[in-house]
């Protein structure tokens, strides 16, 4: 007989899926309308920059798909860990390039990456 899921388990998976949905939306906008995302981050719009924004978006789509397709608690935790790790690396990369990217762009990149990564870690920390 299957064990009935607790409210915490349902809530954790639902929150992970919500984060995944946000990631899919961000990724889709980055792929389909990269200029709008670049403008939001204060990045100069160039053909090369738009190409990189699309690549960034496709990565977000794939990682977010982990959260949306997770079936087990282990898969949910693994997907959330991947999101947190990716955003930590994004934060470090943004800080490393801060001198050339400018303060506005760096601040937006760091704040958004830290917030999304922290949300993933928080959801991951919830009891199964």
Backbone as JSON Lines, residues from 0, in Angstrom:
{"i":0,"aa":"X","n":[0.84,-1.18,0.0],"ca":[0.0,0.0,0.0],"c":[0.89,1.24,0.0]}
{"i":1,"aa":"X","n":[0.58,2.18,-0.87],"ca":[1.39,3.38,-0.99],"c":[1.15,4.3,0.2]}
{"i":2,"aa":"X","n":[2.26,4.87,0.67],"ca":[2.17,5.82,1.78],"c":[1.61,7.14,1.26]}
{"i":3,"aa":"X","n":[0.65,7.69,1.99],"ca":[0.07,8.97,1.61],"c":[1.08,10.08,1.86]}
{"i":4,"aa":"X","n":[1.21,10.98,0.88],"ca":[2.16,12.08,1.01],"c":[1.66,13.1,2.02]}
{"i":5,"aa":"X","n":[2.61,13.66,2.76],"ca":[2.27,14.69,3.73],"c":[2.14,16.03,3.02]}
{"i":6,"aa":"X","n":[1.61,17.01,3.72],"ca":[1.47,18.35,3.15],"c":[2.83,18.94,2.82]}
{"i":7,"aa":"X","n":[3.85,18.65,3.65],"ca":[5.2,19.18,3.4],"c":[5.77,18.62,2.11]}
{"i":8,"aa":"X","n":[5.57,17.34,1.85],"ca":[6.07,16.73,0.61],"c":[5.39,17.34,-0.6]}
{"i":9,"aa":"X","n":[4.1,17.48,-0.54],"ca":[3.36,18.06,-1.65],"c":[3.78,19.5,-1.85]}
{"i":10,"aa":"X","n":[3.93,20.22,-0.77],"ca":[4.32,21.62,-0.84],"c":[5.71,21.78,-1.43]}
{"i":11,"aa":"X","n":[6.65,20.94,-1.0],"ca":[8.02,21.02,-1.51],"c":[8.05,20.79,-3.01]}
{"i":12,"aa":"X","n":[7.37,19.76,-3.47],"ca":[7.36,19.48,-4.9],"c":[6.67,20.6,-5.66]}
{"i":13,"aa":"X","n":[5.58,21.13,-5.11],"ca":[4.87,22.23,-5.76],"c":[5.75,23.47,-5.86]}
{"i":14,"aa":"X","n":[6.48,23.77,-4.79],"ca":[7.37,24.93,-4.82],"c":[8.51,24.73,-5.82]}
{"i":15,"aa":"X","n":[9.04,23.51,-5.89],"ca":[10.09,23.21,-6.87],"c":[9.54,23.38,-8.28]}
{"i":16,"aa":"X","n":[8.32,22.96,-8.51],"ca":[7.71,23.12,-9.82],"c":[7.46,24.6,-10.14]}
{"i":17,"aa":"X","n":[7.1,25.37,-9.12],"ca":[6.9,26.81,-9.34],"c":[8.22,27.48,-9.73]}
{"i":18,"aa":"X","n":[9.31,27.11,-9.05],"ca":[10.62,27.64,-9.44],"c":[10.96,27.21,-10.87]}
{"i":19,"aa":"X","n":[10.64,25.96,-11.19],"ca":[10.88,25.47,-12.54],"c":[10.09,26.25,-13.58]}
{"i":20,"aa":"X","n":[8.85,26.58,-13.26],"ca":[8.02,27.35,-14.18],"c":[8.59,28.75,-14.41]}
{"i":21,"aa":"X","n":[9.08,29.37,-13.33],"ca":[9.72,30.68,-13.47],"c":[10.96,30.57,-14.36]}
{"i":22,"aa":"X","n":[11.74,29.51,-14.15],"ca":[12.93,29.29,-14.97],"c":[12.59,29.06,-16.43]}
{"i":23,"aa":"X","n":[11.52,28.31,-16.69],"ca":[11.08,28.08,-18.07],"c":[10.65,29.4,-18.7]}
{"i":24,"aa":"X","n":[9.92,30.21,-17.97],"ca":[9.49,31.5,-18.49],"c":[10.68,32.39,-18.81]}
{"i":25,"aa":"X","n":[11.64,32.47,-17.88],"ca":[12.84,33.26,-18.12],"c":[13.61,32.73,-19.32]}
{"i":26,"aa":"X","n":[13.76,31.41,-19.38],"ca":[14.48,30.8,-20.5],"c":[13.8,31.05,-21.83]}
{"i":27,"aa":"X","n":[12.48,30.91,-21.86],"ca":[11.74,31.12,-23.1],"c":[11.85,32.57,-23.57]}
{"i":28,"aa":"X","n":[11.72,33.51,-22.63],"ca":[11.87,34.92,-22.99],"c":[13.28,35.19,-23.5]}
{"i":29,"aa":"X","n":[14.28,34.58,-22.86],"ca":[15.67,34.78,-23.28],"c":[15.93,34.24,-24.68]}
{"i":30,"aa":"X","n":[15.26,33.15,-25.02],"ca":[15.44,32.56,-26.35],"c":[14.63,33.33,-27.4]}
{"i":31,"aa":"X","n":[13.38,33.64,-27.07],"ca":[12.48,34.24,-28.05],"c":[12.56,35.76,-28.14]}
{"i":32,"aa":"X","n":[12.89,36.4,-27.03],"ca":[12.97,37.87,-26.99],"c":[14.2,38.31,-26.19]}
{"i":33,"aa":"X","n":[15.39,37.92,-26.64],"ca":[16.6,38.19,-25.85],"c":[16.86,39.67,-25.63]}
{"i":34,"aa":"X","n":[16.4,40.5,-26.53],"ca":[16.61,41.95,-26.39],"c":[15.95,42.47,-25.11]}
{"i":35,"aa":"X","n":[14.77,41.97,-24.78],"ca":[14.07,42.45,-23.58],"c":[14.82,42.07,-22.31]}
{"i":36,"aa":"X","n":[15.39,40.89,-22.28],"ca":[16.15,40.46,-21.1],"c":[17.46,41.26,-21.01]}
{"i":37,"aa":"X","n":[18.13,41.42,-22.14],"ca":[19.38,42.19,-22.16],"c":[19.13,43.61,-21.66]}
{"i":38,"aa":"X","n":[18.06,44.22,-22.13],"ca":[17.71,45.58,-21.67],"c":[17.43,45.59,-20.17]}
{"i":39,"aa":"X","n":[16.76,44.57,-19.67],"ca":[16.44,44.49,-18.25],"c":[17.67,44.4,-17.36]}
{"i":40,"aa":"X","n":[18.7,43.75,-17.89],"ca":[19.95,43.63,-17.14],"c":[20.93,44.77,-17.44]}
{"i":41,"aa":"X","n":[20.56,45.65,-18.34],"ca":[21.44,46.77,-18.68],"c":[22.6,46.36,-19.55]}
{"i":42,"aa":"X","n":[22.42,45.31,-20.35],"ca":[23.47,44.81,-21.23],"c":[23.29,45.45,-22.6]}
{"i":43,"aa":"X","n":[24.37,45.97,-23.2],"ca":[24.24,46.53,-24.55],"c":[23.74,45.47,-25.53]}
{"i":44,"aa":"X","n":[22.83,45.87,-26.37],"ca":[22.25,44.94,-27.33],"c":[23.13,44.92,-28.59]}
{"i":45,"aa":"X","n":[23.77,43.79,-28.79],"ca":[24.58,43.55,-29.98],"c":[24.2,42.17,-30.52]}
{"i":46,"aa":"X","n":[24.5,41.89,-31.78],"ca":[24.2,40.55,-32.3],"c":[24.87,39.44,-31.48]}
{"i":47,"aa":"X","n":[26.1,39.65,-31.08],"ca":[26.8,38.64,-30.27],"c":[26.16,38.51,-28.89]}
{"i":48,"aa":"X","n":[25.79,39.64,-28.3],"ca":[25.14,39.61,-26.99],"c":[23.8,38.9,-27.03]}
{"i":49,"aa":"X","n":[23.05,39.11,-28.1],"ca":[21.75,38.44,-28.24],"c":[21.93,36.94,-28.42]}
{"i":50,"aa":"X","n":[22.96,36.56,-29.15],"ca":[23.25,35.13,-29.32],"c":[23.57,34.5,-27.96]}
{"i":51,"aa":"X","n":[24.39,35.16,-27.18],"ca":[24.72,34.64,-25.85],"c":[23.5,34.62,-24.93]}
{"i":52,"aa":"X","n":[22.63,35.61,-25.05],"ca":[21.41,35.62,-24.25],"c":[20.53,34.42,-24.59]}
{"i":53,"aa":"X","n":[20.48,34.07,-25.87],"ca":[19.7,32.89,-26.28],"c":[20.32,31.61,-25.72]}
{"i":54,"aa":"X","n":[21.65,31.53,-25.71],"ca":[22.32,30.36,-25.14],"c":[22.04,30.27,-23.64]}
{"i":55,"aa":"X","n":[22.07,31.4,-22.97],"ca":[21.77,31.46,-21.54],"c":[20.33,30.99,-21.3]}
{"i":56,"aa":"X","n":[19.43,31.42,-22.17],"ca":[18.03,31.02,-22.05],"c":[17.82,29.53,-22.28]}
{"i":57,"aa":"X","n":[18.52,28.96,-23.24],"ca":[18.35,27.53,-23.5],"c":[18.85,26.72,-22.31]}
{"i":58,"aa":"X","n":[19.89,27.18,-21.67],"ca":[20.4,26.51,-20.46],"c":[19.37,26.58,-19.34]}
{"i":59,"aa":"X","n":[18.76,27.73,-19.17],"ca":[17.72,27.87,-18.14],"c":[16.54,26.96,-18.43]}
{"i":60,"aa":"X","n":[16.17,26.82,-19.69],"ca":[15.07,25.93,-20.05],"c":[15.37,24.49,-19.68]}
{"i":61,"aa":"X","n":[16.56,24.03,-19.99],"ca":[16.92,22.64,-19.72],"c":[16.98,22.36,-18.22]}
{"i":62,"aa":"X","n":[17.63,23.22,-17.46],"ca":[17.74,23.01,-16.02],"c":[16.35,23.09,-15.37]}
{"i":63,"aa":"X","n":[15.52,24.01,-15.83],"ca":[14.18,24.13,-15.27],"c":[13.32,22.92,-15.59]}
{"i":64,"aa":"X","n":[13.58,22.27,-16.69],"ca":[12.83,21.06,-17.04],"c":[13.05,19.97,-16.0]}
{"i":65,"aa":"X","n":[14.21,19.97,-15.34],"ca":[14.45,18.99,-14.27],"c":[13.4,19.13,-13.16]}
{"i":66,"aa":"X","n":[13.12,20.36,-12.78],"ca":[12.15,20.59,-11.71],"c":[10.73,20.21,-12.14]}
{"i":67,"aa":"X","n":[10.43,20.49,-13.38],"ca":[9.07,20.23,-13.86],"c":[8.79,18.75,-14.12]}
{"i":68,"aa":"X","n":[9.84,17.98,-14.35],"ca":[9.65,16.56,-14.67],"c":[10.05,15.63,-13.53]}
{"i":69,"aa":"X","n":[10.49,16.17,-12.41],"ca":[10.93,15.34,-11.28],"c":[9.77,14.5,-10.76]}
{"i":70,"aa":"X","n":[10.03,13.22,-10.59],"ca":[9.0,12.3,-10.09],"c":[9.23,11.91,-8.63]}
{"i":71,"aa":"X","n":[10.48,11.79,-8.22],"ca":[10.79,11.34,-6.86],"c":[11.36,12.5,-6.06]}
{"i":72,"aa":"X","n":[11.37,12.34,-4.74],"ca":[11.97,13.36,-3.88],"c":[13.45,13.55,-4.21]}
{"i":73,"aa":"X","n":[14.13,12.46,-4.53],"ca":[15.55,12.55,-4.9],"c":[15.74,13.38,-6.17]}
{"i":74,"aa":"X","n":[14.88,13.19,-7.15],"ca":[14.97,13.98,-8.39],"c":[14.68,15.45,-8.12]}
{"i":75,"aa":"X","n":[13.72,15.73,-7.25],"ca":[13.41,17.12,-6.88],"c":[14.64,17.76,-6.24]}
{"i":76,"aa":"X","n":[15.24,17.07,-5.28],"ca":[16.43,17.6,-4.6],"c":[17.6,17.78,-5.55]}
{"i":77,"aa":"X","n":[17.78,16.85,-6.47],"ca":[18.88,16.95,-7.43],"c":[18.67,18.15,-8.35]}
{"i":78,"aa":"X","n":[17.45,18.35,-8.81],"ca":[17.15,19.49,-9.67],"c":[17.36,20.81,-8.95]}
{"i":79,"aa":"X","n":[16.92,20.87,-7.69],"ca":[17.1,22.1,-6.9],"c":[18.58,22.37,-6.64]}
{"i":80,"aa":"X","n":[19.36,21.32,-6.4],"ca":[20.81,21.48,-6.21],"c":[21.46,22.01,-7.48]}
{"i":81,"aa":"X","n":[21.01,21.53,-8.64],"ca":[21.55,22.0,-9.92],"c":[21.24,23.49,-10.12]}
{"i":82,"aa":"X","n":[20.03,23.89,-9.78],"ca":[19.64,25.3,-9.91],"c":[20.5,26.16,-8.98]}
{"i":83,"aa":"X","n":[20.68,25.71,-7.74],"ca":[21.49,26.48,-6.79],"c":[22.94,26.58,-7.25]}
{"i":84,"aa":"X","n":[23.5,25.46,-7.71],"ca":[24.89,25.48,-8.18],"c":[25.07,26.38,-9.39]}
{"i":85,"aa":"X","n":[24.14,26.29,-10.33],"ca":[24.21,27.12,-11.53],"c":[24.17,28.6,-11.16]}
{"i":86,"aa":"X","n":[23.31,28.97,-10.23],"ca":[23.2,30.37,-9.83],"c":[24.38,30.84,-9.01]}
{"i":87,"aa":"X","n":[25.0,29.95,-8.24],"ca":[26.23,30.31,-7.54],"c":[27.34,30.61,-8.55]}
{"i":88,"aa":"X","n":[27.47,29.75,-9.55],"ca":[28.47,29.99,-10.6],"c":[28.18,31.28,-11.36]}
{"i":89,"aa":"X","n":[26.9,31.53,-11.63],"ca":[26.53,32.79,-12.3],"c":[26.93,34.0,-11.45]}
{"i":90,"aa":"X","n":[26.73,33.9,-10.14],"ca":[27.09,34.99,-9.24],"c":[28.6,35.23,-9.28]}
{"i":91,"aa":"X","n":[29.37,34.15,-9.17],"ca":[30.83,34.28,-9.19],"c":[31.32,34.83,-10.52]}
{"i":92,"aa":"X","n":[30.72,34.38,-11.6],"ca":[31.1,34.87,-12.93],"c":[30.78,36.35,-13.06]}
{"i":93,"aa":"X","n":[29.6,36.75,-12.57],"ca":[29.23,38.17,-12.63],"c":[30.2,39.03,-11.84]}
{"i":94,"aa":"X","n":[30.57,38.55,-10.66],"ca":[31.51,39.31,-9.83],"c":[32.9,39.38,-10.47]}
{"i":95,"aa":"X","n":[33.31,38.29,-11.1],"ca":[34.63,38.27,-11.75],"c":[34.7,39.26,-12.91]}
{"i":96,"aa":"X","n":[33.58,39.47,-13.59],"ca":[33.56,40.39,-14.72],"c":[33.01,41.76,-14.39]}
{"i":97,"aa":"X","n":[32.88,42.06,-13.12],"ca":[32.24,43.3,-12.69],"c":[32.94,44.55,-13.22]}
{"i":98,"aa":"X","n":[34.24,44.53,-13.29],"ca":[34.98,45.72,-13.73],"c":[34.64,46.12,-15.15]}
{"i":99,"aa":"X","n":[34.41,45.14,-16.01],"ca":[34.12,45.44,-17.41],"c":[32.63,45.55,-17.69]}
{"i":100,"aa":"X","n":[31.8,44.87,-16.92],"ca":[30.36,44.85,-17.18],"c":[29.65,46.08,-16.64]}
{"i":101,"aa":"X","n":[30.21,46.69,-15.62],"ca":[29.57,47.86,-15.02],"c":[28.75,47.49,-13.8]}
{"i":102,"aa":"X","n":[28.57,48.44,-12.94],"ca":[27.9,48.21,-11.66],"c":[26.44,47.83,-11.78]}
{"i":103,"aa":"X","n":[25.71,48.47,-12.66],"ca":[24.28,48.21,-12.81],"c":[24.03,46.78,-13.29]}
{"i":104,"aa":"X","n":[24.73,46.38,-14.32],"ca":[24.58,45.03,-14.86],"c":[25.01,44.0,-13.84]}
{"i":105,"aa":"X","n":[26.15,44.22,-13.2],"ca":[26.66,43.28,-12.2],"c":[25.7,43.14,-11.03]}
{"i":106,"aa":"X","n":[25.2,44.26,-10.54],"ca":[24.28,44.21,-9.41],"c":[23.03,43.42,-9.76]}
{"i":107,"aa":"X","n":[22.46,43.67,-10.92],"ca":[21.26,42.93,-11.33],"c":[21.54,41.45,-11.5]}
{"i":108,"aa":"X","n":[22.67,41.12,-12.08],"ca":[23.03,39.71,-12.27],"c":[23.24,39.01,-10.93]}
{"i":109,"aa":"X","n":[23.96,39.66,-10.03],"ca":[24.26,39.06,-8.73],"c":[22.98,38.91,-7.9]}
{"i":110,"aa":"X","n":[22.18,39.95,-7.83],"ca":[20.96,39.91,-7.02],"c":[20.0,38.84,-7.55]}
{"i":111,"aa":"X","n":[19.78,38.8,-8.86],"ca":[18.83,37.83,-9.4],"c":[19.36,36.4,-9.24]}
{"i":112,"aa":"X","n":[20.65,36.19,-9.44],"ca":[21.23,34.85,-9.29],"c":[21.19,34.39,-7.84]}
{"i":113,"aa":"X","n":[21.56,35.28,-6.92],"ca":[21.53,34.92,-5.5],"c":[20.11,34.63,-5.03]}
{"i":114,"aa":"X","n":[19.16,35.44,-5.47],"ca":[17.77,35.23,-5.04],"c":[17.22,33.9,-5.55]}
{"i":115,"aa":"X","n":[17.44,33.6,-6.81],"ca":[16.91,32.36,-7.39],"c":[17.63,31.14,-6.79]}
{"i":116,"aa":"X","n":[18.94,31.24,-6.63],"ca":[19.69,30.15,-6.01],"c":[19.31,29.93,-4.56]}
{"i":117,"aa":"X","n":[19.12,31.01,-3.82],"ca":[18.72,30.9,-2.42],"c":[17.32,30.29,-2.3]}
{"i":118,"aa":"X","n":[16.43,30.66,-3.2],"ca":[15.08,30.07,-3.19],"c":[15.16,28.57,-3.43]}
{"i":119,"aa":"X","n":[16.02,28.15,-4.35],"ca":[16.18,26.72,-4.61],"c":[16.72,25.99,-3.39]}
{"i":120,"aa":"X","n":[17.71,26.59,-2.72],"ca":[18.25,25.96,-1.52],"c":[17.23,25.9,-0.39]}
{"i":121,"aa":"X","n":[16.43,26.95,-0.26],"ca":[15.4,26.96,0.78],"c":[14.38,25.86,0.55]}
{"i":122,"aa":"X","n":[13.9,25.76,-0.69],"ca":[12.92,24.72,-1.01],"c":[13.55,23.34,-0.78]}
{"i":123,"aa":"X","n":[14.81,23.18,-1.18],"ca":[15.5,21.91,-1.0],"c":[15.63,21.54,0.48]}
{"i":124,"aa":"X","n":[15.75,22.54,1.35],"ca":[15.95,22.29,2.77],"c":[14.68,21.83,3.49]}
{"i":125,"aa":"X","n":[13.54,22.0,2.86],"ca":[12.28,21.59,3.48],"c":[12.26,20.08,3.68]}
{"i":126,"aa":"X","n":[11.6,19.66,4.73],"ca":[11.5,18.22,5.01],"c":[10.74,17.52,3.91]}
{"i":127,"aa":"X","n":[11.22,16.33,3.6],"ca":[10.55,15.51,2.6],"c":[9.26,14.94,3.13]}
